[in-house]
């Protein structure tokens, strides 16, 4: 199963119908175009496209977009707090585009360092990836895949926001503060990946 966010609305790509308001059986590219259009241009809150061959369905879906890969970190300190950045009044996790010649791991570490100013990082393991769709100013439709890695910070420095990237704040937050402060002011993908970390006790 794949979960893609379109304007913060969830598009699920799966083998079977889901127990939600709108399910579309996959009949080709037109089904996917209709699904994206419904989420972008109507009040439809979520939608599931289902078909027998989910990998083929996903491949067809990715061909509709310019695919961009990004990588980021869920960074914890010895107090079990998680590192967040704030940009455009939204709490987010540090992440960014993978540069040419970089591995996903290298990109994740570099982006965390650049966006937070913290360098004493230990990369532990891959958690999962998230997907969202957006349209660029030139009209290109983009599917952004972000690969998330668990990291530990073992230094004693103070985090500093990368102001030139529009980051206004960097903060360590406990689980309770995440639920109180971050969840009301973040993206569905961020809530989803954090819940996965908690569920798996990573």
N, C-alpha and C positions, 0 to 999 in steps of 0.2 A: 504494500500500500504506500502511496505517495500523498503528502499533504503540501499543497502549494497555496500561498496566500496572495490574493488579488484584491488590492485596496482593503487589506485587513479582513477580507472574507475568505473562507476556506473552500478550496477546491480539492476534493479527494479523488484520487485515481486508484481504483481497486478492482477486484475480481467479481464482487457481488454488490447488489443494491444495499444501501445503508438505511438506517432508520432515521431519515431526515426528510425534509420537505420536498426536495427535488433530486431525482435520480435520472440520469440519461444513459441508455445503453449505447455503447460505442458502435457507430456505423461508419467511421471514417473521419477524415479531417474536419468535415462540416460539424460533427458532434462537438469536437473540441472548440471550434470557433464559436459555436452557439454558447457553450458553457462559459467561456471567458467573457463573451459579450453580456450574458445575463448577469454575471458578477460585477462587471465594470459599469453597466448602464441601467440596471434595474435595482429594485429593493431586495432581490433574492439574497438571503443572508449566507447560505452555504449550498454547495452542490456536489454531487458525486457522479463521476463518469465511470462506468464499469464495463469490463469485457473479459473474455476468457484468457487472453494472452496479455498479461499486465505489462510485461517488458516491452512487447511490441507497441502497446498503447503508449507507454512512456516515451519510447523512442520517437513515435510520431508527434507526440506533444512537444518534445524538445526541439524538433525541427521547425516549429512555428516561431521560434525566438532566436535572438542572438544570446548565446549562453555565456555568462560571466561567472568566473569562479572567485570566491573570496574565502578567507580563513580567519578564524578568531579564537579567542581564549576565554575559558571560564576559569578565572584565576582565584585561588584561595590563599589565605594567609594562615599563620599558625593558630589564629583565633577562630578559624573555620568561616571567616567572612569572605564574601565574593566581591570582586572588583568591578565597579560600574563606571561608565562615562555618561555625561549628559550633553546632548546636542539637540538644539531646536526644541527645548523644553521636554524632551523625551529621554528617559533612562535607557541605556543600551549597553551591550557588552562590546569590548574593544575588538575590532575586526576591520578587514579591508581587502582590496583586490590582490590576487596573486600576480606577482610580476613575472615577466618572461624569464625562464631559467630557474625559477624558485620552486622548491618543493612546497607542498601544503604546510608542512611543519615549519619550514623556514619563514613562510609568509605569516603564519599565525604568530610566531614569536616576534617578528619584526613589527607587525601591526600593534601588538600589545605594548611593545617598547616605545614606539613612536607616539601612540595616542595617550599613554599614561606616564611616560618618563621612567618607568621601572625596568631594571635590567637583570636583576638576579632572579631569573625565572627558570624553573625546571619543567620541561614539557613531559607530561606523563602518558596520556593515552588519548586516542580518538574517541569522541563521544557519539556524534551523529552529524548529519547535515540537515539544513533547512533550506526551503525554497520560497522565493517570492517573485512576483512579476511586477514590472513597472514599464512605463513608456518614456523614452527620452525625448528631449525637446525637438529632435529632428524627426520624431515619429517612429523610430525604431523600437520594437518591442523586445524587452530584455527579460530573460529568466536568470535570476541570480541564485547560484548555489553557494551556500556558506558552509564550510567544514569547520566543526567546532572541536577544540582540543582542551582537555583538562590540563591545567598548569598549577604549579605551586610557586608562591613568591617567598624567597628565603632571605631577602635583604632587610635593611632597616631604613631605607630611604622614604622620602615623601613623594607621593604621586603628584605629577603636574600635568594639567590638561594641555593638549596640542591645540592651541588657540587658532592657529592658521587653518585647521580643519573644522572649525566651528564648535569645538568641544569647550564647554564652559566650566565643567566640574568633573572631578574624579573622586570617587568615594568607595570605601569598603562598607559593605552592608551585611548585617546578620540575616538569618532566615526570616525572622519576624519583621525586620525593617524592609526586606525585599517584598514581603506580602503587603505591608502597609504602605510603603512609599513607591516601590518600583512597579509592582503589578498594575496599579491604576494609571500609570504614565509610561507604558512601554508598548512594544509590539507583540502580536500573538506569537510570532516565531520565538521571541525571547522567553515568554512565559512557557512555551512548549518545551524548549530545550532545558530550561531550569527544572521544570517538573520531571523531566526524564532523568536528570542528574539526581534529584532527590529520591525518585522511585527506585533507581538502581543503586542508591547509596554510594555514588561515585565520589 
